[in-house]
């Protein structure tokens, strides 16, 4: 039977220190580039791992808020946000060039990711900051979001992302991390969640509703406490469903 490939991405370079164990198990990565976390040294470390394990490289820019790990919205002017995103990206791209690895995609982090999914003005500002990359780099965006629509309208190439280790609300927003059921930490439950999205094009919400969703890439957060156990489980179990993680 023909095997199909599924793209599993992981947020990394955020100070957890588990990257050497995660990279052999994933197919694309989103590397913190100084906004919420990350430094020149951590970026280079992750880029070298990506090169070693043939993992697609993504930049993971955020609000410039290391104190709160980029998980709270910030009231920045358009110019301030554009400057911050450009600074994060220029650092990241310069380091990619330094070790001769291609930038495959950009995925915003945390509150910025959630805000541009629903705020048209903010999404437009974010795309303005990334304009120089739109011809060559993919943008990871959530399904049915404002940023998905605007990115396509403005000539960006996108891949739609879903979250294998997070629960969803009815409106396809992620359950707040303040809630006890925000994360899915058991590998078996993650597999069920993932397969429903991949094979059925729907997600079961915390209210038990099945809501349509279509995605090209699926995230496991590197700072989820059981991230390694989840990825090992998926690597072992997905082939039984004719799925292989690209690597």
Beta strands, then each sheet from edge to edge (+ up, - down):
strand 1: 4-12
strand 2: 28-32
strand 3: 56-60
strand 4: 103-106
strand 5: 138-142
strand 6: 157-163
strand 7: 202-204
strand 8: 210-212
strand 9: 217-221
strand 10: 243-245
sheet 1: 10+ 1+ 2+ 3+ 4+ 5+ 6+ 9+
sheet 2: 7+ 8-
end
